[in-house]
Amino acid sequence: MSVLCLVELDGAAPADASLRALTLARSLGDSSVRTVVFVDSAQVPSAALADYGVTDAYVIEPAAVDGYAPQAWARVLAGLAEETGATAVLAAGTDRGNEVLAHLGAITGLPMAANCTIVTPDGGQTHRLVRHRWAGLLLEEAVMEAPVALFTVATDAVAPVPAQAPSAIQVHVHKPDLSEDDLRVRAAESPAGAGGASLATARVVVGGGRGVGGPDGFAPLEELAGLLGGVVGVSRVVTSEGWRPHKQQVGQTGTKITPELYLACGISGAIQHIAGCAGAKHIIVINTDPGAPILAHADYAVIGDLHQVIPALVSALRSR
């Protein structure tokens, strides 16, 4: 078997969600794991990929695809899947991973399963799957019958585990054959955002809820997130009020996050929000209400006014 995995980057390193996808890829029998990375060839994280059992990395440089172009990325995966004889193509269950694999399914006419937790080859062209439905509140068992299985890996379902013995990796610069239509929809990152983590892949998330008080109240949270190398997330009420965009929402109807640290500020912790942040390794809560539901899920809590605690924390970090 041969497995092809799309790897997203967090700065110069593979995103945590992609490392989880690579861990699952290695579990597919005696598979050889190949990756596709959209980055300059001089910036390929070869050592990190080798640690996770990758044998070949196919690099698509900015000269071929500049920025994020979902259809072009899918076209690249389709060509490489055929070239390498892949029996499965997978990606992390991030916004980009799910979008690209959906495009790949449309291009190839193959079925695609999102947010899988377990994938087991069942002989021939059959894979048995377990996947999240309803934001992880339901686990669905399914059978996929296809010459090439397409699926994404739920971002909090598989622990990132390096291979027992790092592989010898070969890096190939791949020049895809793309049309103008493939590049028609493209998102180019601004210099300020280049290399920044997305909400789904960030190692640190600073969350803000109703207690922030309004749109202007997020400035200290943005500053703190910047100092910690993280991003800002919000609760549903914040997006409902129009204070922040939906793409920053953490929760059942937003993004499920798996950071090393989630700092929840002024968030009560409704069950829908907990469904989105339960995968965080450490949760710290800042809240004036000692009875807020989110405290039941916290490793540490500060009972106090975030408008006093956050500036003090920012000042302490800057002084160091």
BALOBA-1460 file (C-alpha; in Angstrom, 3 decimals):
// residues 320
<rec num="1" residu="m" x="0.000" y="0.000" z="0.000"/>
<rec num="2" residu="s" x="1.035" y="3.575" z="-0.623"/>
<rec num="3" residu="v" x="-0.405" y="6.513" z="1.308"/>
<rec num="4" residu="l" x="-0.247" y="10.159" z="0.210"/>
<rec num="5" residu="c" x="-0.709" y="12.791" z="2.923"/>
<rec num="6" residu="l" x="-1.146" y="16.554" z="2.567"/>
<rec num="7" residu="v" x="1.016" y="18.288" z="5.191"/>
<rec num="8" residu="e" x="0.197" y="21.802" z="6.377"/>
<rec num="9" residu="l" x="2.861" y="23.941" z="8.018"/>
<rec num="10" residu="d" x="2.829" y="25.966" z="11.226"/>
<rec num="11" residu="g" x="5.660" y="28.393" z="10.612"/>
<rec num="12" residu="a" x="8.650" y="26.268" z="9.610"/>
<rec num="13" residu="a" x="7.373" y="23.023" z="11.151"/>
<rec num="14" residu="p" x="4.596" y="20.580" z="10.254"/>
<rec num="15" residu="a" x="1.326" y="21.567" z="11.920"/>
<rec num="16" residu="d" x="0.339" y="19.439" z="14.901"/>
<rec num="17" residu="a" x="-2.824" y="18.333" z="13.092"/>
<rec num="18" residu="s" x="-0.722" y="17.090" z="10.160"/>
<rec num="19" residu="l" x="1.556" y="15.117" z="12.501"/>
<rec num="20" residu="r" x="-1.563" y="13.407" z="13.834"/>
<rec num="21" residu="a" x="-2.618" y="12.591" z="10.262"/>
<rec num="22" residu="l" x="0.838" y="11.139" z="9.545"/>
<rec num="23" residu="t" x="0.564" y="8.994" z="12.677"/>
<rec num="24" residu="l" x="-2.674" y="7.504" z="11.400"/>
<rec num="25" residu="a" x="-1.187" y="7.097" z="7.904"/>
<rec num="26" residu="r" x="1.540" y="4.841" z="9.324"/>
<rec num="27" residu="s" x="-1.107" y="2.583" z="10.862"/>
<rec num="28" residu="l" x="-2.466" y="1.567" z="7.451"/>
<rec num="29" residu="g" x="-0.666" y="-1.764" z="7.286"/>
<rec num="30" residu="d" x="2.788" y="-1.911" z="5.680"/>
<rec num="31" residu="s" x="2.192" y="1.384" z="3.903"/>
<rec num="32" residu="s" x="4.870" y="3.670" z="2.572"/>
<rec num="33" residu="v" x="3.981" y="7.238" z="3.543"/>
<rec num="34" residu="r" x="4.519" y="10.043" z="1.038"/>
<rec num="35" residu="t" x="3.691" y="13.692" z="1.676"/>
<rec num="36" residu="v" x="2.788" y="16.757" z="-0.349"/>
<rec num="37" residu="v" x="4.034" y="20.109" z="0.995"/>
<rec num="38" residu="f" x="3.358" y="23.528" z="-0.542"/>
<rec num="39" residu="v" x="6.530" y="25.423" z="0.373"/>
<rec num="40" residu="d" x="9.871" y="26.528" z="-1.011"/>
<rec num="41" residu="s" x="12.181" y="23.517" z="-1.382"/>
<rec num="42" residu="a" x="14.749" y="25.152" z="0.909"/>
<rec num="43" residu="q" x="12.177" y="25.239" z="3.722"/>
<rec num="44" residu="v" x="10.997" y="21.616" z="3.695"/>
<rec num="45" residu="p" x="10.999" y="20.281" z="7.309"/>
<rec num="46" residu="s" x="12.679" y="17.050" z="6.198"/>
<rec num="47" residu="a" x="13.903" y="15.942" z="9.624"/>
<rec num="48" residu="a" x="10.491" y="16.377" z="11.224"/>
<rec num="49" residu="l" x="8.783" y="14.472" z="8.403"/>
<rec num="50" residu="a" x="11.354" y="11.668" z="8.554"/>
<rec num="51" residu="d" x="10.702" y="11.356" z="12.291"/>
<rec num="52" residu="y" x="7.097" y="10.492" z="11.420"/>
<rec num="53" residu="g" x="8.009" y="7.797" z="8.907"/>
<rec num="54" residu="v" x="7.761" y="9.782" z="5.671"/>
<rec num="55" residu="t" x="9.778" y="8.211" z="2.854"/>
<rec num="56" residu="d" x="9.171" y="10.799" z="0.100"/>
<rec num="57" residu="a" x="8.186" y="14.464" z="0.220"/>
<rec num="58" residu="y" x="6.782" y="16.074" z="-2.932"/>
<rec num="59" residu="v" x="7.351" y="19.810" z="-2.812"/>
<rec num="60" residu="i" x="5.253" y="22.318" z="-4.755"/>
<rec num="61" residu="e" x="7.064" y="25.631" z="-4.737"/>
<rec num="62" residu="p" x="5.431" y="29.104" z="-4.758"/>
<rec num="63" residu="a" x="6.431" y="29.540" z="-8.413"/>
<rec num="64" residu="a" x="3.894" y="26.827" z="-9.264"/>
<rec num="65" residu="v" x="1.172" y="27.662" z="-6.732"/>
<rec num="66" residu="d" x="1.508" y="30.926" z="-4.838"/>
<rec num="67" residu="g" x="-0.742" y="31.022" z="-1.788"/>
<rec num="68" residu="y" x="-3.629" y="28.747" z="-0.925"/>
<rec num="69" residu="a" x="-5.621" y="27.637" z="-3.984"/>
<rec num="70" residu="p" x="-7.918" y="24.740" z="-2.970"/>
<rec num="71" residu="q" x="-8.693" y="23.452" z="-6.467"/>
<rec num="72" residu="a" x="-5.046" y="23.659" z="-7.529"/>
<rec num="73" residu="w" x="-3.951" y="21.843" z="-4.379"/>
<rec num="74" residu="a" x="-6.522" y="19.136" z="-5.090"/>
<rec num="75" residu="r" x="-5.363" y="18.871" z="-8.716"/>
<rec num="76" residu="v" x="-1.798" y="18.341" z="-7.475"/>
<rec num="77" residu="l" x="-2.955" y="15.580" z="-5.121"/>
<rec num="78" residu="a" x="-4.913" y="13.912" z="-7.926"/>
<rec num="79" residu="g" x="-1.861" y="13.845" z="-10.195"/>
<rec num="80" residu="l" x="0.502" y="12.600" z="-7.511"/>
<rec num="81" residu="a" x="-1.951" y="9.938" z="-6.320"/>
<rec num="82" residu="e" x="-1.983" y="8.515" z="-9.836"/>
<rec num="83" residu="e" x="1.782" y="8.886" z="-10.275"/>
<rec num="84" residu="t" x="2.635" y="7.153" z="-6.985"/>
<rec num="85" residu="g" x="-0.112" y="4.530" z="-7.135"/>
<rec num="86" residu="a" x="-1.558" y="5.701" z="-3.828"/>
<rec num="87" residu="t" x="-4.317" y="3.563" z="-2.329"/>
<rec num="88" residu="a" x="-5.271" y="6.301" z="0.149"/>
<rec num="89" residu="v" x="-4.999" y="10.099" z="0.210"/>
<rec num="90" residu="l" x="-5.483" y="11.865" z="3.505"/>
<rec num="91" residu="a" x="-5.129" y="15.216" z="5.227"/>
<rec num="92" residu="a" x="-5.750" y="16.704" z="8.638"/>
<rec num="93" residu="g" x="-9.373" y="17.603" z="9.355"/>
<rec num="94" residu="t" x="-8.646" y="21.333" z="9.287"/>
<rec num="95" residu="d" x="-10.560" y="23.870" z="7.221"/>
<rec num="96" residu="r" x="-7.982" y="23.536" z="4.448"/>
<rec num="97" residu="g" x="-7.667" y="19.772" z="4.695"/>
<rec num="98" residu="n" x="-11.408" y="19.199" z="4.449"/>
<rec num="99" residu="e" x="-11.796" y="21.710" z="1.610"/>
<rec num="100" residu="v" x="-8.938" y="20.323" z="-0.481"/>
<rec num="101" residu="l" x="-10.046" y="16.697" z="-0.050"/>
<rec num="102" residu="a" x="-13.615" y="17.670" z="-0.981"/>
<rec num="103" residu="h" x="-12.273" y="19.236" z="-4.182"/>
<rec num="104" residu="l" x="-10.212" y="16.096" z="-4.778"/>
<rec num="105" residu="g" x="-13.332" y="13.971" z="-4.458"/>
<rec num="106" residu="a" x="-15.127" y="16.176" z="-6.999"/>
<rec num="107" residu="i" x="-12.196" y="16.023" z="-9.442"/>
<rec num="108" residu="t" x="-11.739" y="12.252" z="-9.243"/>
<rec num="109" residu="g" x="-15.335" y="11.176" z="-8.631"/>
<rec num="110" residu="l" x="-14.198" y="9.278" z="-5.525"/>
<rec num="111" residu="p" x="-16.011" y="9.253" z="-2.154"/>
<rec num="112" residu="m" x="-14.464" y="11.273" z="0.659"/>
<rec num="113" residu="a" x="-14.957" y="10.823" z="4.426"/>
<rec num="114" residu="a" x="-14.206" y="13.717" z="6.788"/>
<rec num="115" residu="n" x="-13.008" y="13.735" z="10.396"/>
<rec num="116" residu="c" x="-12.074" y="10.060" z="10.721"/>
<rec num="117" residu="t" x="-10.725" y="8.650" z="13.987"/>
<rec num="118" residu="i" x="-9.939" y="5.099" z="12.808"/>
<rec num="119" residu="v" x="-9.206" y="3.820" z="9.302"/>
<rec num="120" residu="t" x="-8.650" y="0.097" z="8.723"/>
<rec num="121" residu="p" x="-7.916" y="-1.451" z="5.314"/>
<rec num="122" residu="d" x="-10.239" y="-4.407" z="4.817"/>
<rec num="123" residu="g" x="-8.674" y="-6.034" z="1.778"/>
<rec num="124" residu="g" x="-8.989" y="-5.058" z="-1.864"/>
<rec num="125" residu="q" x="-10.596" y="-1.663" z="-2.316"/>
<rec num="126" residu="t" x="-12.416" y="-1.487" z="1.033"/>
<rec num="127" residu="h" x="-11.654" y="0.555" z="4.154"/>
<rec num="128" residu="r" x="-13.564" y="0.449" z="7.437"/>
<rec num="129" residu="l" x="-13.913" y="3.887" z="9.023"/>
<rec num="130" residu="v" x="-14.972" y="5.439" z="12.296"/>
<rec num="131" residu="r" x="-15.590" y="9.154" z="12.036"/>
<rec num="132" residu="h" x="-16.953" y="12.098" z="13.993"/>
<rec num="133" residu="r" x="-20.465" y="13.347" z="13.280"/>
<rec num="134" residu="w" x="-22.221" y="16.266" z="14.936"/>
<rec num="135" residu="a" x="-18.962" y="17.828" z="16.154"/>
<rec num="136" residu="g" x="-17.837" y="14.588" z="17.759"/>
<rec num="137" residu="l" x="-21.037" y="13.948" z="19.718"/>
<rec num="138" residu="l" x="-21.655" y="10.883" z="17.549"/>
<rec num="139" residu="l" x="-19.240" y="8.277" z="16.185"/>
<rec num="140" residu="e" x="-20.281" y="6.735" z="12.878"/>
<rec num="141" residu="e" x="-18.990" y="3.396" z="11.611"/>
<rec num="142" residu="a" x="-18.857" y="3.146" z="7.842"/>
<rec num="143" residu="v" x="-17.362" y="1.138" z="4.990"/>
<rec num="144" residu="m" x="-15.734" y="2.926" z="2.060"/>
<rec num="145" residu="e" x="-15.450" y="1.057" z="-1.220"/>
<rec num="146" residu="a" x="-13.183" y="2.885" z="-3.655"/>
<rec num="147" residu="p" x="-9.988" y="2.234" z="-5.621"/>
<rec num="148" residu="v" x="-8.434" y="5.158" z="-3.708"/>
<rec num="149" residu="a" x="-9.706" y="6.106" z="-0.236"/>
<rec num="150" residu="l" x="-9.994" y="9.839" z="0.477"/>
<rec num="151" residu="f" x="-10.365" y="10.939" z="4.090"/>
<rec num="152" residu="t" x="-9.383" y="13.543" z="6.640"/>
<rec num="153" residu="v" x="-8.303" y="12.827" z="10.211"/>
<rec num="154" residu="a" x="-10.166" y="14.434" z="13.121"/>
<rec num="155" residu="t" x="-7.740" y="16.938" z="14.636"/>
<rec num="156" residu="d" x="-8.105" y="15.661" z="18.221"/>
<rec num="157" residu="a" x="-8.582" y="11.931" z="17.569"/>
<rec num="158" residu="v" x="-5.025" y="10.633" z="17.141"/>
<rec num="159" residu="a" x="-2.046" y="11.486" z="19.313"/>
<rec num="160" residu="p" x="1.028" y="12.619" z="17.314"/>
<rec num="161" residu="v" x="3.519" y="9.761" z="17.784"/>
<rec num="162" residu="p" x="6.882" y="9.691" z="15.953"/>
<rec num="163" residu="a" x="7.935" y="6.505" z="14.198"/>
<rec num="164" residu="q" x="10.069" y="4.074" z="16.200"/>
<rec num="165" residu="a" x="12.857" y="4.520" z="13.689"/>
<rec num="166" residu="p" x="13.103" y="7.664" z="11.511"/>
<rec num="167" residu="s" x="12.982" y="6.931" z="7.795"/>
<rec num="168" residu="a" x="15.388" y="7.996" z="5.079"/>
<rec num="169" residu="i" x="13.487" y="10.701" z="3.219"/>
<rec num="170" residu="q" x="13.800" y="11.816" z="-0.394"/>
<rec num="171" residu="v" x="12.627" y="15.283" z="-1.414"/>
<rec num="172" residu="h" x="11.204" y="15.734" z="-4.922"/>
<rec num="173" residu="v" x="10.399" y="19.147" z="-6.418"/>
<rec num="174" residu="h" x="7.148" y="18.532" z="-8.296"/>
<rec num="175" residu="k" x="5.985" y="20.832" z="-11.099"/>
<rec num="176" residu="p" x="2.254" y="20.280" z="-11.578"/>
<rec num="177" residu="d" x="0.311" y="20.859" z="-14.772"/>
<rec num="178" residu="l" x="-2.361" y="23.387" z="-13.768"/>
<rec num="179" residu="s" x="-4.847" y="25.449" z="-15.723"/>
<rec num="180" residu="e" x="-5.916" y="29.041" z="-15.131"/>
<rec num="181" residu="d" x="-9.236" y="27.747" z="-13.776"/>
<rec num="182" residu="d" x="-7.392" y="25.779" z="-11.092"/>
<rec num="183" residu="l" x="-5.832" y="29.017" z="-9.855"/>
<rec num="184" residu="r" x="-8.907" y="31.207" z="-10.204"/>
<rec num="185" residu="v" x="-9.714" y="30.973" z="-6.472"/>
<rec num="186" residu="r" x="-6.620" y="31.713" z="-4.436"/>
<rec num="187" residu="a" x="-5.936" y="33.167" z="-0.987"/>
<rec num="188" residu="a" x="-2.626" y="34.965" z="-0.639"/>
<rec num="189" residu="e" x="-1.341" y="35.597" z="2.893"/>
<rec num="190" residu="s" x="-0.233" y="39.087" z="3.824"/>
<rec num="191" residu="p" x="3.294" y="39.436" z="5.231"/>
<rec num="192" residu="a" x="1.846" y="40.032" z="8.699"/>
<rec num="193" residu="g" x="-0.022" y="36.764" z="8.590"/>
<rec num="194" residu="a" x="2.524" y="34.683" z="6.746"/>
<rec num="195" residu="g" x="3.632" y="31.682" z="8.706"/>
<rec num="196" residu="g" x="0.954" y="32.229" z="11.355"/>
<rec num="197" residu="a" x="-0.979" y="29.320" z="12.743"/>
<rec num="198" residu="s" x="-4.643" y="28.772" z="12.039"/>
<rec num="199" residu="l" x="-7.122" y="28.272" z="14.860"/>
<rec num="200" residu="a" x="-7.209" y="24.527" z="14.201"/>
<rec num="201" residu="t" x="-3.412" y="24.126" z="14.252"/>
<rec num="202" residu="a" x="-2.269" y="26.735" z="16.800"/>
<rec num="203" residu="r" x="-0.284" y="25.556" z="19.814"/>
<rec num="204" residu="v" x="-1.693" y="28.404" z="21.937"/>
<rec num="205" residu="v" x="-5.221" y="29.822" z="21.732"/>
<rec num="206" residu="v" x="-6.381" y="32.825" z="23.758"/>
<rec num="207" residu="g" x="-10.185" y="32.686" z="23.903"/>
<rec num="208" residu="g" x="-12.548" y="35.540" z="24.599"/>
<rec num="209" residu="g" x="-16.233" y="35.462" z="25.499"/>
<rec num="210" residu="r" x="-18.995" y="37.826" z="26.551"/>
<rec num="211" residu="g" x="-16.879" y="38.951" z="29.496"/>
<rec num="212" residu="v" x="-14.496" y="40.748" z="27.126"/>
<rec num="213" residu="g" x="-17.204" y="43.402" z="26.879"/>
<rec num="214" residu="g" x="-17.149" y="44.304" z="23.208"/>
<rec num="215" residu="p" x="-15.047" y="44.491" z="20.045"/>
<rec num="216" residu="d" x="-12.494" y="46.864" z="21.585"/>
<rec num="217" residu="g" x="-11.921" y="44.499" z="24.488"/>
<rec num="218" residu="f" x="-10.072" y="42.034" z="22.275"/>
<rec num="219" residu="a" x="-6.999" y="44.241" z="21.807"/>
<rec num="220" residu="p" x="-5.281" y="42.968" z="25.013"/>
<rec num="221" residu="l" x="-6.121" y="39.374" z="24.012"/>
<rec num="222" residu="e" x="-4.558" y="39.937" z="20.584"/>
<rec num="223" residu="e" x="-1.443" y="41.348" z="22.255"/>
<rec num="224" residu="l" x="-1.218" y="38.385" z="24.639"/>
<rec num="225" residu="a" x="-1.717" y="35.885" z="21.821"/>
<rec num="226" residu="g" x="1.077" y="37.563" z="19.876"/>
<rec num="227" residu="l" x="3.461" y="37.340" z="22.823"/>
<rec num="228" residu="l" x="2.649" y="33.649" z="23.267"/>
<rec num="229" residu="g" x="2.913" y="32.831" z="19.557"/>
<rec num="230" residu="g" x="-0.769" y="31.954" z="19.427"/>
<rec num="231" residu="v" x="-4.073" y="33.072" z="17.957"/>
<rec num="232" residu="v" x="-7.355" y="34.420" z="19.283"/>
<rec num="233" residu="g" x="-10.492" y="32.285" z="19.468"/>
<rec num="234" residu="v" x="-13.970" y="33.288" z="20.589"/>
<rec num="235" residu="s" x="-17.199" y="31.854" z="21.926"/>
<rec num="236" residu="r" x="-20.408" y="31.693" z="19.936"/>
<rec num="237" residu="v" x="-21.987" y="34.693" z="21.644"/>
<rec num="238" residu="v" x="-19.099" y="36.870" z="20.446"/>
<rec num="239" residu="t" x="-19.767" y="36.015" z="16.799"/>
<rec num="240" residu="s" x="-23.536" y="36.321" z="17.322"/>
<rec num="241" residu="e" x="-22.994" y="39.861" z="18.595"/>
<rec num="242" residu="g" x="-20.849" y="40.600" z="15.549"/>
<rec num="243" residu="w" x="-17.779" y="41.423" z="17.608"/>
<rec num="244" residu="r" x="-15.523" y="38.953" z="15.780"/>
<rec num="245" residu="p" x="-15.775" y="36.838" z="12.585"/>
<rec num="246" residu="h" x="-17.157" y="33.293" z="12.652"/>
<rec num="247" residu="k" x="-13.821" y="31.849" z="11.502"/>
<rec num="248" residu="q" x="-12.507" y="32.555" z="15.025"/>
<rec num="249" residu="q" x="-15.311" y="30.672" z="16.795"/>
<rec num="250" residu="v" x="-14.353" y="27.712" z="18.966"/>
<rec num="251" residu="g" x="-17.102" y="25.176" z="19.530"/>
<rec num="252" residu="q" x="-19.545" y="22.676" z="18.128"/>
<rec num="253" residu="t" x="-20.577" y="24.999" z="15.295"/>
<rec num="254" residu="g" x="-17.103" y="26.526" z="14.968"/>
<rec num="255" residu="t" x="-13.613" y="25.035" z="15.043"/>
<rec num="256" residu="k" x="-12.424" y="22.184" z="17.245"/>
<rec num="257" residu="i" x="-9.026" y="23.056" z="18.663"/>
<rec num="258" residu="t" x="-6.190" y="20.937" z="20.078"/>
<rec num="259" residu="p" x="-3.599" y="23.412" z="21.374"/>
<rec num="260" residu="e" x="-1.010" y="22.859" z="24.057"/>
<rec num="261" residu="l" x="-2.639" y="25.719" z="25.961"/>
<rec num="262" residu="y" x="-6.125" y="27.206" z="25.844"/>
<rec num="263" residu="l" x="-6.518" y="30.394" z="27.892"/>
<rec num="264" residu="a" x="-10.259" y="31.084" z="28.196"/>
<rec num="265" residu="c" x="-11.078" y="34.648" z="29.214"/>
<rec num="266" residu="g" x="-14.591" y="35.679" z="30.180"/>
<rec num="267" residu="i" x="-16.140" y="32.485" z="28.764"/>
<rec num="268" residu="s" x="-18.864" y="30.732" z="30.763"/>
<rec num="269" residu="g" x="-18.349" y="27.388" z="29.031"/>
<rec num="270" residu="a" x="-21.571" y="26.155" z="27.459"/>
<rec num="271" residu="i" x="-21.472" y="22.515" z="26.380"/>
<rec num="272" residu="q" x="-21.192" y="23.545" z="22.719"/>
<rec num="273" residu="h" x="-18.016" y="25.506" z="23.512"/>
<rec num="274" residu="i" x="-16.540" y="22.664" z="25.563"/>
<rec num="275" residu="a" x="-17.095" y="20.343" z="22.574"/>
<rec num="276" residu="g" x="-14.697" y="22.573" z="20.652"/>
<rec num="277" residu="c" x="-11.934" y="23.021" z="23.243"/>
<rec num="278" residu="a" x="-11.954" y="19.687" z="25.096"/>
<rec num="279" residu="g" x="-8.998" y="18.511" z="22.993"/>
<rec num="280" residu="a" x="-6.697" y="21.165" z="24.502"/>
<rec num="281" residu="k" x="-3.890" y="19.668" z="26.595"/>
<rec num="282" residu="h" x="-4.092" y="22.410" z="29.219"/>
<rec num="283" residu="i" x="-6.973" y="24.795" z="29.934"/>
<rec num="284" residu="i" x="-6.546" y="27.924" z="32.031"/>
<rec num="285" residu="v" x="-9.622" y="29.999" z="32.853"/>
<rec num="286" residu="i" x="-9.890" y="33.657" z="33.791"/>
<rec num="287" residu="n" x="-13.405" y="34.444" z="35.035"/>
<rec num="288" residu="t" x="-15.125" y="36.549" z="37.689"/>
<rec num="289" residu="d" x="-17.708" y="33.787" z="38.289"/>
<rec num="290" residu="p" x="-16.391" y="30.926" z="40.473"/>
<rec num="291" residu="g" x="-19.388" y="28.861" z="39.401"/>
<rec num="292" residu="a" x="-18.828" y="29.147" z="35.635"/>
<rec num="293" residu="p" x="-19.235" y="25.681" z="34.010"/>
<rec num="294" residu="i" x="-15.891" y="25.949" z="32.218"/>
<rec num="295" residu="l" x="-14.057" y="25.794" z="35.564"/>
<rec num="296" residu="a" x="-14.988" y="22.094" z="35.794"/>
<rec num="297" residu="h" x="-12.746" y="21.502" z="32.761"/>
<rec num="298" residu="a" x="-9.882" y="23.798" z="33.794"/>
<rec num="299" residu="d" x="-6.429" y="22.729" z="34.941"/>
<rec num="300" residu="y" x="-5.958" y="26.147" z="36.529"/>
<rec num="301" residu="a" x="-8.304" y="29.065" z="37.162"/>
<rec num="302" residu="v" x="-7.910" y="32.724" z="38.055"/>
<rec num="303" residu="i" x="-11.045" y="34.148" z="39.677"/>
<rec num="304" residu="g" x="-10.759" y="37.772" z="38.739"/>
<rec num="305" residu="d" x="-11.462" y="40.498" z="36.194"/>
<rec num="306" residu="l" x="-9.801" y="39.727" z="32.851"/>
<rec num="307" residu="h" x="-9.431" y="43.474" z="32.262"/>
<rec num="308" residu="q" x="-6.985" y="43.529" z="35.171"/>
<rec num="309" residu="v" x="-5.455" y="40.052" z="34.824"/>
<rec num="310" residu="i" x="-4.631" y="40.188" z="31.078"/>
<rec num="311" residu="p" x="-2.776" y="43.564" z="31.188"/>
<rec num="312" residu="a" x="-0.802" y="42.332" z="34.221"/>
<rec num="313" residu="l" x="0.096" y="39.133" z="32.372"/>
<rec num="314" residu="v" x="1.112" y="41.076" z="29.250"/>
<rec num="315" residu="s" x="3.269" y="43.386" z="31.374"/>
<rec num="316" residu="a" x="4.960" y="40.436" z="33.086"/>
<rec num="317" residu="l" x="5.699" y="38.764" z="29.754"/>
<rec num="318" residu="r" x="7.119" y="41.938" z="28.250"/>
<rec num="319" residu="s" x="9.345" y="42.497" z="31.283"/>
<rec num="320" residu="r" x="10.929" y="39.081" z="30.655"/>
